[in-house]
Amino acid sequence: MKKYQGFPEGKARLTGLPEQFFRDLLPIIDDLAELKVTLYTFWRLNRMEGAFRYLRREDFLSDQEFLVGLDPAARDPVQVLDAALRRCVARGTLLEATLALEGREEGFYFINTARGRAAVEAISRGEWRPSGDARKPVELLPEPPNLYRLYEENIGPLTPLIAEYLRDAEESYPAAWIEDAVRIAVENNARRWSYVAAILERWQEGGRDERKDRRDSEKDRRRYVEGELSDFVEH
C-alpha cells in the first residue's frame, strides 16, 4: 500500500460537492473506478470557468497518474476508464453528448445538473459551434436576446400594448433583425417601438443587405434620420 504523507499546512483550494452526492449517490456506487471517475470529474470541472463545462475522454487519458490509479492491477487502464465512464453515464451521474469533430465522433461528458442537462439538450438541437480552442473545442451558440429585456434596457418601460407588439414581432421577424433594429433606433436617438417596427417592415418588404449595412453604416444612419423614417426620430 502506498502511504499518503498528509495534507500540507496553510490554505488549500477546496472542491465542493453537492449534499446529494453523499446522501443519494455515494451509497449506490458499487464500483471503485466509477467512484474515482465521478470524483475526478467534479474536481476537474470545478477548476474550469464559465457555465459550459465538460470533459472529453482524452482529458481523462492525459492524466497518466489518475489513469493508472483507477486500478493499479489492471493490464489495460484505458479499458478500466471506458468501463467506468459507461457506468457513470448508465447511472445518470454523467451525461454524454456525442459530436463529430474533424471526421471522428467524440464524447463530451457533463455532470447531470440543470446546466449539464441544458447543455446536452442544446447540443442535440445543433446549437453549438467549434470554438477554435484545442483545449475546449466546442462552445454553445450565444443565446438570442430576450426581446422584452432588450426593449426595457434600450427603449423604455414595457406596457401591455408594447408587450403585444413584441409578441407579434417575435413571430414575424428573425431575432437578429429585431436586435439590430433596436440598435439602430438607439444610435439614432429614436427610442420608440414605432421606429423599430418601421425598420423591420422596411427590411421585410425590400429585403435586407447585411453586408451593405455593415459597409456603409453612416449612409444608413442618414437614410433613417432624414429619409422615409424621419417622422419617427426625435431630433
Beta strands, then each sheet from edge to edge (+ up, - down):
strand 1: 55-56
strand 2: 94-101
strand 3: 104-111
strand 4: 128-130
strand 5: 138-140
sheet 1: 1+ 3- 2+
sheet 2: 4+ 5-
end
